Amino acid sequence: MRIAPRYAPQLFALLMSFVMAFVMTAFVTLVNTGFSEGYLARWGHAFIMAWPLALVCVLLFAGRIRTLVAKLTS
């Protein structure tokens, strides 16, 4: 199955937000509660709560950040 190129920005946002939420919630949960009994359940809950917010943030800010980076590097 191939996805049409016109959906590339949305697919990027979906995948980037997934990876960022996955890594960040795992790390922050580990730092805050340690790797003890129930860690995976706590991390899973944090991930489910954080991923939608991460997706919205990427969708809202990726274009503006690309523009800012272009200005800073030109």
CHARMM-style PDB file with segment names, atoms N, HN, CA, C and O in Angstrom:
ATOM      1  N   MET     1       0.848  -1.185   0.000  1.00  0.00      PROA
ATOM      2  CA  MET     1       0.000   0.000   0.000  1.00  0.00      PROA
ATOM      3  C   MET     1       0.895   1.250   0.000  1.00  0.00      PROA
ATOM      4  O   MET     1       1.773   1.408   0.848  1.00  0.00      PROA
ATOM      5  N   ARG     2       0.650   2.100  -0.943  1.00  0.00      PROA
ATOM      6  HN  ARG     2      -0.064   1.973  -1.632  1.00  0.00      PROA
ATOM      7  CA  ARG     2       1.385   3.366  -1.043  1.00  0.00      PROA
ATOM      8  C   ARG     2       0.447   4.493  -0.671  1.00  0.00      PROA
ATOM      9  O   ARG     2      -0.751   4.443  -0.949  1.00  0.00      PROA
ATOM     10  N   ILE     3       1.005   5.509  -0.039  1.00  0.00      PROA
ATOM     11  HN  ILE     3       1.978   5.550   0.187  1.00  0.00      PROA
ATOM     12  CA  ILE     3       0.237   6.685   0.338  1.00  0.00      PROA
ATOM     13  C   ILE     3       0.597   7.802  -0.626  1.00  0.00      PROA
ATOM     14  O   ILE     3       1.766   7.991  -0.964  1.00  0.00      PROA
ATOM     15  N   ALA     4      -0.401   8.533  -1.063  1.00  0.00      PROA
ATOM     16  HN  ALA     4      -1.350   8.380  -0.788  1.00  0.00      PROA
ATOM     17  CA  ALA     4      -0.175   9.608  -2.029  1.00  0.00      PROA
ATOM     18  C   ALA     4       0.752  10.671  -1.435  1.00  0.00      PROA
ATOM     19  O   ALA     4       0.637  11.006  -0.256  1.00  0.00      PROA
ATOM     20  N   PRO     5       1.659  11.197  -2.242  1.00  0.00      PROA
ATOM     21  CA  PRO     5       2.609  12.215  -1.759  1.00  0.00      PROA
ATOM     22  C   PRO     5       1.943  13.442  -1.143  1.00  0.00      PROA
ATOM     23  O   PRO     5       2.540  14.108  -0.297  1.00  0.00      PROA
ATOM     24  N   ARG     6       0.723  13.746  -1.553  1.00  0.00      PROA
ATOM     25  HN  ARG     6       0.238  13.205  -2.240  1.00  0.00      PROA
ATOM     26  CA  ARG     6       0.059  14.934  -1.004  1.00  0.00      PROA
ATOM     27  C   ARG     6      -0.219  14.798   0.490  1.00  0.00      PROA
ATOM     28  O   ARG     6      -0.465  15.795   1.167  1.00  0.00      PROA
ATOM     29  N   TYR     7      -0.182  13.565   1.009  1.00  0.00      PROA
ATOM     30  HN  TYR     7       0.018  12.755   0.458  1.00  0.00      PROA
ATOM     31  CA  TYR     7      -0.411  13.334   2.435  1.00  0.00      PROA
ATOM     32  C   TYR     7       0.885  13.292   3.239  1.00  0.00      PROA
ATOM     33  O   TYR     7       0.861  12.979   4.429  1.00  0.00      PROA
ATOM     34  N   ALA     8       2.002  13.599   2.612  1.00  0.00      PROA
ATOM     35  HN  ALA     8       2.021  13.853   1.645  1.00  0.00      PROA
ATOM     36  CA  ALA     8       3.305  13.530   3.283  1.00  0.00      PROA
ATOM     37  C   ALA     8       3.373  14.385   4.553  1.00  0.00      PROA
ATOM     38  O   ALA     8       3.879  13.896   5.563  1.00  0.00      PROA
ATOM     39  N   PRO     9       2.892  15.628   4.559  1.00  0.00      PROA
ATOM     40  CA  PRO     9       2.976  16.409   5.803  1.00  0.00      PROA
ATOM     41  C   PRO     9       2.184  15.795   6.954  1.00  0.00      PROA
ATOM     42  O   PRO     9       2.637  15.814   8.099  1.00  0.00      PROA
ATOM     43  N   GLN    10       1.016  15.256   6.661  1.00  0.00      PROA
ATOM     44  HN  GLN    10       0.648  15.241   5.731  1.00  0.00      PROA
ATOM     45  CA  GLN    10       0.213  14.646   7.718  1.00  0.00      PROA
ATOM     46  C   GLN    10       0.852  13.346   8.205  1.00  0.00      PROA
ATOM     47  O   GLN    10       0.841  13.057   9.402  1.00  0.00      PROA
ATOM     48  N   LEU    11       1.407  12.564   7.278  1.00  0.00      PROA
ATOM     49  HN  LEU    11       1.416  12.799   6.306  1.00  0.00      PROA
ATOM     50  CA  LEU    11       2.074  11.328   7.671  1.00  0.00      PROA
ATOM     51  C   LEU    11       3.317  11.634   8.501  1.00  0.00      PROA
ATOM     52  O   LEU    11       3.593  10.957   9.492  1.00  0.00      PROA
ATOM     53  N   PHE    12       4.063  12.655   8.092  1.00  0.00      PROA
ATOM     54  HN  PHE    12       3.840  13.205   7.287  1.00  0.00      PROA
ATOM     55  CA  PHE    12       5.221  13.084   8.876  1.00  0.00      PROA
ATOM     56  C   PHE    12       4.788  13.446  10.287  1.00  0.00      PROA
ATOM     57  O   PHE    12       5.408  13.002  11.253  1.00  0.00      PROA
ATOM     58  N   ALA    13       3.739  14.242  10.426  1.00  0.00      PROA
ATOM     59  HN  ALA    13       3.235  14.603   9.641  1.00  0.00      PROA
ATOM     60  CA  ALA    13       3.257  14.661  11.741  1.00  0.00      PROA
ATOM     61  C   ALA    13       2.837  13.461  12.584  1.00  0.00      PROA
ATOM     62  O   ALA    13       3.148  13.392  13.773  1.00  0.00      PROA
ATOM     63  N   LEU    14       2.137  12.527  11.974  1.00  0.00      PROA
ATOM     64  HN  LEU    14       1.884  12.582  11.008  1.00  0.00      PROA
ATOM     65  CA  LEU    14       1.689  11.336  12.693  1.00  0.00      PROA
ATOM     66  C   LEU    14       2.875  10.529  13.213  1.00  0.00      PROA
ATOM     67  O   LEU    14       2.907  10.151  14.384  1.00  0.00      PROA
ATOM     68  N   LEU    15       3.845  10.268  12.347  1.00  0.00      PROA
ATOM     69  HN  LEU    15       3.819  10.575  11.395  1.00  0.00      PROA
ATOM     70  CA  LEU    15       4.996   9.460  12.747  1.00  0.00      PROA
ATOM     71  C   LEU    15       5.919  10.189  13.715  1.00  0.00      PROA
ATOM     72  O   LEU    15       6.400   9.599  14.683  1.00  0.00      PROA
ATOM     73  N   MET    16       6.167  11.466  13.458  1.00  0.00      PROA
ATOM     74  HN  MET    16       5.777  11.946  12.672  1.00  0.00      PROA
ATOM     75  CA  MET    16       7.041  12.235  14.352  1.00  0.00      PROA
ATOM     76  C   MET    16       6.425  12.345  15.737  1.00  0.00      PROA
ATOM     77  O   MET    16       7.125  12.181  16.736  1.00  0.00      PROA
ATOM     78  N   SER    17       5.135  12.618  15.815  1.00  0.00      PROA
ATOM     79  HN  SER    17       4.566  12.751  15.003  1.00  0.00      PROA
ATOM     80  CA  SER    17       4.487  12.735  17.118  1.00  0.00      PROA
ATOM     81  C   SER    17       4.484  11.397  17.846  1.00  0.00      PROA
ATOM     82  O   SER    17       4.636  11.359  19.067  1.00  0.00      PROA
ATOM     83  N   PHE    18       4.312  10.292  17.108  1.00  0.00      PROA
ATOM     84  HN  PHE    18       4.189  10.323  16.116  1.00  0.00      PROA
ATOM     85  CA  PHE    18       4.348   8.965  17.728  1.00  0.00      PROA
ATOM     86  C   PHE    18       5.709   8.704  18.363  1.00  0.00      PROA
ATOM     87  O   PHE    18       5.799   8.317  19.529  1.00  0.00      PROA
ATOM     88  N   VAL    19       6.762   8.921  17.584  1.00  0.00      PROA
ATOM     89  HN  VAL    19       6.688   9.235  16.638  1.00  0.00      PROA
ATOM     90  CA  VAL    19       8.117   8.652  18.083  1.00  0.00      PROA
ATOM     91  C   VAL    19       8.453   9.557  19.266  1.00  0.00      PROA
ATOM     92  O   VAL    19       8.970   9.088  20.280  1.00  0.00      PROA
ATOM     93  N   MET    20       8.166  10.835  19.142  1.00  0.00      PROA
ATOM     94  HN  MET    20       7.746  11.217  18.319  1.00  0.00      PROA
ATOM     95  CA  MET    20       8.484  11.768  20.232  1.00  0.00      PROA
ATOM     96  C   MET    20       7.703  11.437  21.495  1.00  0.00      PROA
ATOM     97  O   MET    20       8.281  11.405  22.582  1.00  0.00      PROA
ATOM     98  N   ALA    21       6.415  11.194  21.378  1.00  0.00      PROA
ATOM     99  HN  ALA    21       5.945  11.221  20.496  1.00  0.00      PROA
ATOM    100  CA  ALA    21       5.616  10.863  22.553  1.00  0.00      PROA
ATOM    101  C   ALA    21       6.074   9.540  23.154  1.00  0.00      PROA
ATOM    102  O   ALA    21       6.133   9.404  24.376  1.00  0.00      PROA
ATOM    103  N   PHE    22       6.399   8.565  22.310  1.00  0.00      PROA
ATOM    104  HN  PHE    22       6.352   8.676  21.318  1.00  0.00      PROA
ATOM    105  CA  PHE    22       6.855   7.260  22.774  1.00  0.00      PROA
ATOM    106  C   PHE    22       8.122   7.401  23.618  1.00  0.00      PROA
ATOM    107  O   PHE    22       8.188   6.892  24.737  1.00  0.00      PROA
ATOM    108  N   VAL    23       9.112   8.085  23.082  1.00  0.00      PROA
ATOM    109  HN  VAL    23       9.058   8.498  22.173  1.00  0.00      PROA
ATOM    110  CA  VAL    23      10.402   8.228  23.763  1.00  0.00      PROA
ATOM    111  C   VAL    23      10.282   9.121  24.999  1.00  0.00      PROA
ATOM    112  O   VAL    23      10.775   8.766  26.070  1.00  0.00      PROA
ATOM    113  N   MET    24       9.640  10.258  24.856  1.00  0.00      PROA
ATOM    114  HN  MET    24       9.240  10.546  23.985  1.00  0.00      PROA
ATOM    115  CA  MET    24       9.573  11.208  25.968  1.00  0.00      PROA
ATOM    116  C   MET    24       8.758  10.671  27.144  1.00  0.00      PROA
ATOM    117  O   MET    24       9.168  10.823  28.294  1.00  0.00      PROA
ATOM    118  N   THR    25       7.619  10.050  26.875  1.00  0.00      PROA
ATOM    119  HN  THR    25       7.286   9.927  25.941  1.00  0.00      PROA
ATOM    120  CA  THR    25       6.829   9.532  27.988  1.00  0.00      PROA
ATOM    121  C   THR    25       7.533   8.371  28.675  1.00  0.00      PROA
ATOM    122  O   THR    25       7.446   8.231  29.895  1.00  0.00      PROA
ATOM    123  N   ALA    26       8.237   7.529  27.901  1.00  0.00      PROA
ATOM    124  HN  ALA    26       8.308   7.643  26.910  1.00  0.00      PROA
ATOM    125  CA  ALA    26       8.992   6.440  28.514  1.00  0.00      PROA
ATOM    126  C   ALA    26      10.077   6.999  29.436  1.00  0.00      PROA
ATOM    127  O   ALA    26      10.254   6.518  30.555  1.00  0.00      PROA
ATOM    128  N   PHE    27      10.793   8.004  28.967  1.00  0.00      PROA
ATOM    129  HN  PHE    27      10.649   8.394  28.058  1.00  0.00      PROA
ATOM    130  CA  PHE    27      11.874   8.597  29.757  1.00  0.00      PROA
ATOM    131  C   PHE    27      11.346   9.320  30.992  1.00  0.00      PROA
ATOM    132  O   PHE    27      11.844   9.100  32.096  1.00  0.00      PROA
ATOM    133  N   VAL    28      10.357  10.170  30.819  1.00  0.00      PROA
ATOM    134  HN  VAL    28       9.953  10.349  29.922  1.00  0.00      PROA
ATOM    135  CA  VAL    28       9.841  10.946  31.941  1.00  0.00      PROA
ATOM    136  C   VAL    28       9.184  10.039  32.984  1.00  0.00      PROA
ATOM    137  O   VAL    28       9.326  10.270  34.185  1.00  0.00      PROA
ATOM    138  N   THR    29       8.473   9.017  32.533  1.00  0.00      PROA
ATOM    139  HN  THR    29       8.358   8.829  31.557  1.00  0.00      PROA
ATOM    140  CA  THR    29       7.880   8.073  33.476  1.00  0.00      PROA
ATOM    141  C   THR    29       8.974   7.347  34.247  1.00  0.00      PROA
ATOM    142  O   THR    29       8.847   7.146  35.455  1.00  0.00      PROA
ATOM    143  N   LEU    30      10.038   6.954  33.573  1.00  0.00      PROA
ATOM    144  HN  LEU    30      10.141   7.117  32.592  1.00  0.00      PROA
ATOM    145  CA  LEU    30      11.155   6.289  34.232  1.00  0.00      PROA
ATOM    146  C   LEU    30      11.818   7.207  35.262  1.00  0.00      PROA
ATOM    147  O   LEU    30      12.106   6.777  36.379  1.00  0.00      PROA
ATOM    148  N   VAL    31      12.057   8.451  34.897  1.00  0.00      PROA
ATOM    149  HN  VAL    31      11.823   8.801  33.990  1.00  0.00      PROA
ATOM    150  CA  VAL    31      12.688   9.403  35.812  1.00  0.00      PROA
ATOM    151  C   VAL    31      11.798   9.662  37.024  1.00  0.00      PROA
ATOM    152  O   VAL    31      12.286   9.714  38.153  1.00  0.00      PROA
ATOM    153  N   ASN    32      10.503   9.824  36.798  1.00  0.00      PROA
ATOM    154  HN  ASN    32      10.106   9.782  35.881  1.00  0.00      PROA
ATOM    155  CA  ASN    32       9.592  10.179  37.888  1.00  0.00      PROA
ATOM    156  C   ASN    32       9.224   9.020  38.802  1.00  0.00      PROA
ATOM    157  O   ASN    32       9.045   9.217  40.004  1.00  0.00      PROA
ATOM    158  N   THR    33       9.107   7.819  38.253  1.00  0.00      PROA
ATOM    159  HN  THR    33       9.252   7.659  37.276  1.00  0.00      PROA
ATOM    160  CA  THR    33       8.607   6.708  39.070  1.00  0.00      PROA
ATOM    161  C   THR    33       9.567   5.536  39.168  1.00  0.00      PROA
ATOM    162  O   THR    33       9.347   4.623  39.964  1.00  0.00      PROA
ATOM    163  N   GLY    34      10.628   5.545  38.373  1.00  0.00      PROA
ATOM    164  HN  GLY    34      10.807   6.286  37.726  1.00  0.00      PROA
ATOM    165  CA  GLY    34      11.564   4.431  38.382  1.00  0.00      PROA
ATOM    166  C   GLY    34      11.006   3.237  37.623  1.00  0.00      PROA
ATOM    167  O   GLY    34       9.837   3.197  37.241  1.00  0.00      PROA
ATOM    168  N   PHE    35      11.896   2.263  37.420  1.00  0.00      PROA
ATOM    169  HN  PHE    35      12.846   2.295  37.731  1.00  0.00      PROA
ATOM    170  CA  PHE    35      11.493   1.051  36.702  1.00  0.00      PROA
ATOM    171  C   PHE    35      11.050   0.023  37.730  1.00  0.00      PROA
ATOM    172  O   PHE    35      11.784  -0.909  38.058  1.00  0.00      PROA
ATOM    173  N   SER    36       9.852   0.208  38.224  1.00  0.00      PROA
ATOM    174  HN  SER    36       9.256   0.966  37.957  1.00  0.00      PROA
ATOM    175  CA  SER    36       9.311  -0.672  39.249  1.00  0.00      PROA
ATOM    176  C   SER    36       8.043  -1.330  38.732  1.00  0.00      PROA
ATOM    177  O   SER    36       7.642  -1.129  37.585  1.00  0.00      PROA
ATOM    178  N   GLU    37       7.422  -2.114  39.592  1.00  0.00      PROA
ATOM    179  HN  GLU    37       7.747  -2.278  40.524  1.00  0.00      PROA
ATOM    180  CA  GLU    37       6.189  -2.785  39.204  1.00  0.00      PROA
ATOM    181  C   GLU    37       5.167  -1.762  38.724  1.00  0.00      PROA
ATOM    182  O   GLU    37       4.958  -0.733  39.368  1.00  0.00      PROA
ATOM    183  N   GLY    38       4.549  -2.041  37.621  1.00  0.00      PROA
ATOM    184  HN  GLY    38       4.719  -2.877  37.098  1.00  0.00      PROA
ATOM    185  CA  GLY    38       3.546  -1.153  37.063  1.00  0.00      PROA
ATOM    186  C   GLY    38       4.095  -0.088  36.131  1.00  0.00      PROA
ATOM    187  O   GLY    38       3.346   0.758  35.641  1.00  0.00      PROA
ATOM    188  N   TYR    39       5.416  -0.123  35.879  1.00  0.00      PROA
ATOM    189  HN  TYR    39       6.025  -0.810  36.277  1.00  0.00      PROA
ATOM    190  CA  TYR    39       6.017   0.894  35.010  1.00  0.00      PROA
ATOM    191  C   TYR    39       5.358   0.911  33.635  1.00  0.00      PROA
ATOM    192  O   TYR    39       4.985   1.975  33.139  1.00  0.00      PROA
ATOM    193  N   LEU    40       5.211  -0.257  33.017  1.00  0.00      PROA
ATOM    194  HN  LEU    40       5.513  -1.121  33.419  1.00  0.00      PROA
ATOM    195  CA  LEU    40       4.653  -0.301  31.662  1.00  0.00      PROA
ATOM    196  C   LEU    40       3.227   0.235  31.621  1.00  0.00      PROA
ATOM    197  O   LEU    40       2.846   0.892  30.653  1.00  0.00      PROA
ATOM    198  N   ALA    41       2.450  -0.028  32.633  1.00  0.00      PROA
ATOM    199  HN  ALA    41       2.760  -0.561  33.420  1.00  0.00      PROA
ATOM    200  CA  ALA    41       1.077   0.495  32.677  1.00  0.00      PROA
ATOM    201  C   ALA    41       1.089   2.012  32.837  1.00  0.00      PROA
ATOM    202  O   ALA    41       0.316   2.711  32.181  1.00  0.00      PROA
ATOM    203  N   ARG    42       1.961   2.526  33.705  1.00  0.00      PROA
ATOM    204  HN  ARG    42       2.589   1.958  34.238  1.00  0.00      PROA
ATOM    205  CA  ARG    42       2.057   3.987  33.892  1.00  0.00      PROA
ATOM    206  C   ARG    42       2.548   4.663  32.616  1.00  0.00      PROA
ATOM    207  O   ARG    42       2.025   5.697  32.199  1.00  0.00      PROA
ATOM    208  N   TRP    43       3.572   4.052  32.003  1.00  0.00      PROA
ATOM    209  HN  TRP    43       3.996   3.212  32.342  1.00  0.00      PROA
ATOM    210  CA  TRP    43       4.092   4.626  30.769  1.00  0.00      PROA
ATOM    211  C   TRP    43       3.044   4.562  29.662  1.00  0.00      PROA
ATOM    212  O   TRP    43       2.876   5.528  28.918  1.00  0.00      PROA
ATOM    213  N   GLY    44       2.346   3.453  29.542  1.00  0.00      PROA
ATOM    214  HN  GLY    44       2.482   2.668  30.146  1.00  0.00      PROA
ATOM    215  CA  GLY    44       1.313   3.325  28.513  1.00  0.00      PROA
ATOM    216  C   GLY    44       0.223   4.370  28.665  1.00  0.00      PROA
ATOM    217  O   GLY    44      -0.238   4.944  27.678  1.00  0.00      PROA
ATOM    218  N   HSD    45      -0.184   4.614  29.892  1.00  0.00      PROA
ATOM    219  HN  HSD    45       0.191   4.148  30.693  1.00  0.00      PROA
ATOM    220  CA  HSD    45      -1.204   5.641  30.144  1.00  0.00      PROA
ATOM    221  C   HSD    45      -0.680   7.020  29.752  1.00  0.00      PROA
ATOM    222  O   HSD    45      -1.382   7.799  29.108  1.00  0.00      PROA
ATOM    223  N   ALA    46       0.559   7.315  30.146  1.00  0.00      PROA
ATOM    224  HN  ALA    46       1.129   6.682  30.669  1.00  0.00      PROA
ATOM    225  CA  ALA    46       1.159   8.609  29.798  1.00  0.00      PROA
ATOM    226  C   ALA    46       1.251   8.771  28.286  1.00  0.00      PROA
ATOM    227  O   ALA    46       0.978   9.850  27.759  1.00  0.00      PROA
ATOM    228  N   PHE    47       1.636   7.703  27.582  1.00  0.00      PROA
ATOM    229  HN  PHE    47       1.858   6.827  28.010  1.00  0.00      PROA
ATOM    230  CA  PHE    47       1.761   7.758  26.134  1.00  0.00      PROA
ATOM    231  C   PHE    47       0.411   8.022  25.470  1.00  0.00      PROA
ATOM    232  O   PHE    47       0.310   8.868  24.581  1.00  0.00      PROA
ATOM    233  N   ILE    48      -0.614   7.307  25.894  1.00  0.00      PROA
ATOM    234  HN  ILE    48      -0.532   6.619  26.615  1.00  0.00      PROA
ATOM    235  CA  ILE    48      -1.952   7.477  25.314  1.00  0.00      PROA
ATOM    236  C   ILE    48      -2.457   8.904  25.531  1.00  0.00      PROA
ATOM    237  O   ILE    48      -3.155   9.450  24.676  1.00  0.00      PROA
ATOM    238  N   MET    49      -2.114   9.501  26.651  1.00  0.00      PROA
ATOM    239  HN  MET    49      -1.547   9.058  27.345  1.00  0.00      PROA
ATOM    240  CA  MET    49      -2.537  10.875  26.926  1.00  0.00      PROA
ATOM    241  C   MET    49      -1.706  11.889  26.131  1.00  0.00      PROA
ATOM    242  O   MET    49      -2.230  12.919  25.705  1.00  0.00      PROA
ATOM    243  N   ALA    50      -0.421  11.604  25.931  1.00  0.00      PROA
ATOM    244  HN  ALA    50       0.004  10.768  26.276  1.00  0.00      PROA
ATOM    245  CA  ALA    50       0.486  12.583  25.318  1.00  0.00      PROA
ATOM    246  C   ALA    50       0.460  12.576  23.791  1.00  0.00      PROA
ATOM    247  O   ALA    50       0.656  13.620  23.169  1.00  0.00      PROA
ATOM    248  N   TRP    51       0.223  11.418  23.180  1.00  0.00      PROA
ATOM    249  HN  TRP    51       0.065  10.570  23.685  1.00  0.00      PROA
ATOM    250  CA  TRP    51       0.333  11.346  21.722  1.00  0.00      PROA
ATOM    251  C   TRP    51      -0.619  12.297  20.995  1.00  0.00      PROA
ATOM    252  O   TRP    51      -0.180  12.965  20.060  1.00  0.00      PROA
ATOM    253  N   PRO    52      -1.880  12.393  21.366  1.00  0.00      PROA
ATOM    254  CA  PRO    52      -2.739  13.351  20.655  1.00  0.00      PROA
ATOM    255  C   PRO    52      -2.238  14.794  20.757  1.00  0.00      PROA
ATOM    256  O   PRO    52      -2.297  15.543  19.783  1.00  0.00      PROA
ATOM    257  N   LEU    53      -1.752  15.175  21.919  1.00  0.00      PROA
ATOM    258  HN  LEU    53      -1.704  14.566  22.710  1.00  0.00      PROA
ATOM    259  CA  LEU    53      -1.222  16.532  22.082  1.00  0.00      PROA
ATOM    260  C   LEU    53       0.031  16.723  21.228  1.00  0.00      PROA
ATOM    261  O   LEU    53       0.202  17.770  20.602  1.00  0.00      PROA
ATOM    262  N   ALA    54       0.899  15.723  21.200  1.00  0.00      PROA
ATOM    263  HN  ALA    54       0.759  14.873  21.707  1.00  0.00      PROA
ATOM    264  CA  ALA    54       2.102  15.814  20.368  1.00  0.00      PROA
ATOM    265  C   ALA    54       1.730  15.947  18.897  1.00  0.00      PROA
ATOM    266  O   ALA    54       2.354  16.715  18.164  1.00  0.00      PROA
ATOM    267  N   LEU    55       0.717  15.203  18.462  1.00  0.00      PROA
ATOM    268  HN  LEU    55       0.209  14.580  19.057  1.00  0.00      PROA
ATOM    269  CA  LEU    55       0.280  15.282  17.069  1.00  0.00      PROA
ATOM    270  C   LEU    55      -0.228  16.683  16.735  1.00  0.00      PROA
ATOM    271  O   LEU    55       0.128  17.238  15.695  1.00  0.00      PROA
ATOM    272  N   VAL    56      -1.038  17.244  17.589  1.00  0.00      PROA
ATOM    273  HN  VAL    56      -1.327  16.793  18.434  1.00  0.00      PROA
ATOM    274  CA  VAL    56      -1.554  18.598  17.358  1.00  0.00      PROA
ATOM    275  C   VAL    56      -0.405  19.602  17.313  1.00  0.00      PROA
ATOM    276  O   VAL    56      -0.393  20.491  16.462  1.00  0.00      PROA
ATOM    277  N   CYS    57       0.554  19.466  18.219  1.00  0.00      PROA
ATOM    278  HN  CYS    57       0.544  18.744  18.910  1.00  0.00      PROA
ATOM    279  CA  CYS    57       1.691  20.395  18.235  1.00  0.00      PROA
ATOM    280  C   CYS    57       2.499  20.311  16.952  1.00  0.00      PROA
ATOM    281  O   CYS    57       2.884  21.341  16.399  1.00  0.00      PROA
ATOM    282  N   VAL    58       2.761  19.107  16.470  1.00  0.00      PROA
ATOM    283  HN  VAL    58       2.448  18.270  16.919  1.00  0.00      PROA
ATOM    284  CA  VAL    58       3.522  18.966  15.224  1.00  0.00      PROA
ATOM    285  C   VAL    58       2.729  19.561  14.058  1.00  0.00      PROA
ATOM    286  O   VAL    58       3.288  20.270  13.221  1.00  0.00      PROA
ATOM    287  N   LEU    59       1.438  19.274  14.007  1.00  0.00      PROA
ATOM    288  HN  LEU    59       0.984  18.699  14.687  1.00  0.00      PROA
ATOM    289  CA  LEU    59       0.617  19.823  12.920  1.00  0.00      PROA
ATOM    290  C   LEU    59       0.587  21.353  12.955  1.00  0.00      PROA
ATOM    291  O   LEU    59       0.625  21.995  11.906  1.00  0.00      PROA
ATOM    292  N   LEU    60       0.519  21.933  14.139  1.00  0.00      PROA
ATOM    293  HN  LEU    60       0.489  21.412  14.992  1.00  0.00      PROA
ATOM    294  CA  LEU    60       0.434  23.390  14.260  1.00  0.00      PROA
ATOM    295  C   LEU    60       1.767  24.102  14.050  1.00  0.00      PROA
ATOM    296  O   LEU    60       1.798  25.198  13.492  1.00  0.00      PROA
ATOM    297  N   PHE    61       2.869  23.492  14.491  1.00  0.00      PROA
ATOM    298  HN  PHE    61       2.844  22.601  14.945  1.00  0.00      PROA
ATOM    299  CA  PHE    61       4.122  24.235  14.551  1.00  0.00      PROA
ATOM    300  C   PHE    61       5.194  23.808  13.558  1.00  0.00      PROA
ATOM    301  O   PHE    61       6.170  24.539  13.386  1.00  0.00      PROA
ATOM    302  N   ALA    62       5.063  22.673  12.902  1.00  0.00      PROA
ATOM    303  HN  ALA    62       4.270  22.080  13.042  1.00  0.00      PROA
ATOM    304  CA  ALA    62       6.132  22.199  12.012  1.00  0.00      PROA
ATOM    305  C   ALA    62       6.428  23.199  10.898  1.00  0.00      PROA
ATOM    306  O   ALA    62       7.592  23.484  10.616  1.00  0.00      PROA
ATOM    307  N   GLY    63       5.400  23.725  10.270  1.00  0.00      PROA
ATOM    308  HN  GLY    63       4.455  23.493  10.499  1.00  0.00      PROA
ATOM    309  CA  GLY    63       5.612  24.687   9.185  1.00  0.00      PROA
ATOM    310  C   GLY    63       6.293  25.953   9.658  1.00  0.00      PROA
ATOM    311  O   GLY    63       7.197  26.465   8.997  1.00  0.00      PROA
ATOM    312  N   ARG    64       5.865  26.451  10.786  1.00  0.00      PROA
ATOM    313  HN  ARG    64       5.131  26.035  11.322  1.00  0.00      PROA
ATOM    314  CA  ARG    64       6.478  27.682  11.330  1.00  0.00      PROA
ATOM    315  C   ARG    64       7.925  27.442  11.717  1.00  0.00      PROA
ATOM    316  O   ARG    64       8.778  28.306  11.514  1.00  0.00      PROA
ATOM    317  N   ILE    65       8.203  26.287  12.268  1.00  0.00      PROA
ATOM    318  HN  ILE    65       7.510  25.585  12.433  1.00  0.00      PROA
ATOM    319  CA  ILE    65       9.569  25.983  12.668  1.00  0.00      PROA
ATOM    320  C   ILE    65      10.452  25.800  11.447  1.00  0.00      PROA
ATOM    321  O   ILE    65      11.603  26.236  11.456  1.00  0.00      PROA
ATOM    322  N   ARG    66       9.939  25.159  10.386  1.00  0.00      PROA
ATOM    323  HN  ARG    66       9.004  24.804  10.379  1.00  0.00      PROA
ATOM    324  CA  ARG    66      10.707  25.048   9.134  1.00  0.00      PROA
ATOM    325  C   ARG    66      11.046  26.434   8.588  1.00  0.00      PROA
ATOM    326  O   ARG    66      12.165  26.666   8.131  1.00  0.00      PROA
ATOM    327  N   THR    67      10.078  27.355   8.636  1.00  0.00      PROA
ATOM    328  HN  THR    67       9.169  27.166   9.007  1.00  0.00      PROA
ATOM    329  CA  THR    67      10.312  28.723   8.171  1.00  0.00      PROA
ATOM    330  C   THR    67      11.376  29.406   9.015  1.00  0.00      PROA
ATOM    331  O   THR    67      12.266  30.066   8.478  1.00  0.00      PROA
ATOM    332  N   LEU    68      11.293  29.257  10.318  1.00  0.00      PROA
ATOM    333  HN  LEU    68      10.570  28.721  10.754  1.00  0.00      PROA
ATOM    334  CA  LEU    68      12.283  29.853  11.224  1.00  0.00      PROA
ATOM    335  C   LEU    68      13.667  29.282  10.960  1.00  0.00      PROA
ATOM    336  O   LEU    68      14.645  30.027  10.905  1.00  0.00      PROA
ATOM    337  N   VAL    69      13.758  27.977  10.797  1.00  0.00      PROA
ATOM    338  HN  VAL    69      12.964  27.371  10.841  1.00  0.00      PROA
ATOM    339  CA  VAL    69      15.068  27.349  10.514  1.00  0.00      PROA
ATOM    340  C   VAL    69      15.618  27.860   9.193  1.00  0.00      PROA
ATOM    341  O   VAL    69      16.816  28.125   9.094  1.00  0.00      PROA
ATOM    342  N   ALA    70      14.782  28.006   8.180  1.00  0.00      PROA
ATOM    343  HN  ALA    70      13.808  27.791   8.260  1.00  0.00      PROA
ATOM    344  CA  ALA    70      15.244  28.525   6.894  1.00  0.00      PROA
ATOM    345  C   ALA    70      15.794  29.937   7.038  1.00  0.00      PROA
ATOM    346  O   ALA    70      16.810  30.274   6.431  1.00  0.00      PROA
ATOM    347  N   LYS    71      15.126  30.763   7.839  1.00  0.00      PROA
ATOM    348  HN  LYS    71      14.300  30.489   8.331  1.00  0.00      PROA
ATOM    349  CA  LYS    71      15.613  32.135   8.050  1.00  0.00      PROA
ATOM    350  C   LYS    71      16.925  32.148   8.835  1.00  0.00      PROA
ATOM    351  O   LYS    71      17.820  32.943   8.549  1.00  0.00      PROA
ATOM    352  N   LEU    72      17.029  31.270   9.817  1.00  0.00      PROA
ATOM    353  HN  LEU    72      16.301  30.624  10.050  1.00  0.00      PROA
ATOM    354  CA  LEU    72      18.228  31.250  10.639  1.00  0.00      PROA
ATOM    355  C   LEU    72      19.432  30.678   9.913  1.00  0.00      PROA
ATOM    356  O   LEU    72      20.571  30.975  10.274  1.00  0.00      PROA
ATOM    357  N   THR    73      19.197  29.870   8.906  1.00  0.00      PROA
ATOM    358  HN  THR    73      18.272  29.629   8.613  1.00  0.00      PROA
ATOM    359  CA  THR    73      20.312  29.216   8.215  1.00  0.00      PROA
ATOM    360  C   THR    73      20.595  29.791   6.835  1.00  0.00      PROA
ATOM    361  O   THR    73      21.468  29.283   6.131  1.00  0.00      PROA
ATOM    362  N   SER    74      19.885  30.830   6.433  1.00  0.00      PROA
ATOM    363  HN  SER    74      19.176  31.243   7.005  1.00  0.00      PROA
ATOM    364  CA  SER    74      20.156  31.383   5.100  1.00  0.00      PROA
ATOM    365  C   SER    74      21.091  32.558   5.170  1.00  0.00      PROA
ATOM    366  OT1 SER    74      21.426  33.144   4.140  1.00  0.00      PROA
TER     367      SER     74
END
